[in-house]
């Protein structure tokens, strides 16, 4: 039986000895991110793949909590293997709208000291269109 694994430098290494897998330093997760989420694949070479392409309500709850813990959206996209637009659909309440309230309850239970430092509001989309109400600010009134 041939076993492929990654060595410390991130290169694939083949072994025919099954006992070498348990002795490898890469066989045990060294990062807390490797313990979170239903992943298959390797986090070192960037080939992280999800079992399902859809984000579940449990994923939405953990995405809300990650937002309040100020985890970067790019890291969440890598963790869940999704497009950034899926994160904003959750944060705007388009998908899984009840997840925010559940996440808030769970967040306040797990991180009570952070409750006064967190904005629990939804994401607000900023418009790039010109605001016509500001047009009078640019008219010269001295002439």
N, C-alpha and C positions, 0 to 999 in steps of 0.2 A: 504494500500500500504506500502510495506517494502522498506526502502531506506538504502543502504549500503554506508558508507562513512568512511574516515580515520580520526581518532582523532589526536591530536597533537603529540602523541608518535608513530604514524604510524600504529596503530592497527585498524583493521576493527571494525566499530561500527554500529549496526543496529538501525534504528529508524522507528517508524510508523507515526511520526508527520512530515509532509512536511515542516512546518515552522522552524524546527530545522536545516534544511539544510542551510537556508539563514543566521542563526545566528552562524553557525559553523565557527571557525577561519580558517578552511581549505577550505571553500567554495570560498574564494577569493585568487587568486594567490599571493604569497609573494615573488617569485623569478622572475627576468626578463626572465630566461630561460623557465619558464612555459608559457610565452606569445609568444614564438617564435616557429614556426613549427606546422604542422598539426598532432597533437598527439591525441591519445585516451588512456585512462588508467591513472594511477597515477604515478607521478615522485618520490614519496616518497618510495614506496615499490619496485621500480625497474621494474614495469611491463609496461613500456612505449612501445606502439606499434604504428606503422605507419598505415595509411589507405592503402597505396600502398607500395609494396616491392621495386619498382623501384625509383631511384632518378631522378627527373625531371630537366629541365634546370634551373628553378628558384632555386631548391635546390643546383645545381652546382654553381650558382652565389653566394649564401650565404655561401657555403663551401669555395669558393675562398676567400671571404671577411673574413671569420673566420680564415683562414690560415694566412692572412696578419695581423690580430689582435692578432695572437699568441694564439688562443684557441687550447687546446690540442686535438689531434686526438681521444683519448678515449672519450672525452666529445662530440665530433661530432658524433662518432659512437653511443653513447647513445641517442643523440638528434634525429638522423635520423633513428635509429634502423637498422643500416647496418653493414656490415663487413668492417674492415679497408681497405681491398683491393679495395672496391668501391671508397673510398676517393682518393686513390693513382691513380686509373684509371682516375679520374677527374683531379688531379694535374699533371699527365703526359700527358694529352691531348688526351687520348684514347676515353673517353666518353665526350660528350658535349664540343668539342674544342672551340666553339665560346663563351662559357660562361666566359672564362678568360678575354677577351677584354671587355665584357659588365660589368663584375665585377670590372675591373680596372677603367673604366669610372665612375661607381657608387661610388667606394671607394674614388677616387680623389675628387668627388663632396661632399661626406659626411665627409671625414677626410682629408682636404687639408693640415693640419699641420703634418700629418704622412707620406706624400709622399716621403720625403727625407730619411726616416728611414726604408722603406719597400723594400724588394727584390721581385719584381714582376715576377721573372722568374719561369719557370716550375720546378717541382720536378725532381731531377737527381738521378737515381738509381745508387747506389754504388755497383760495382762488388766485389764479394768475391773470385773470381778466382785469382790465382797467376799471377802476371805480369812478363812475361819473359824478358821484357826490363830491369828489375832491377837485373837480375841474375848476371851480371858482378860486381855488387857492393859487392857480397859475395865471390868472388874469391880472394884468397890471392896472391898479386902480389910481395910480398917480397921474396918468395922462388924460 
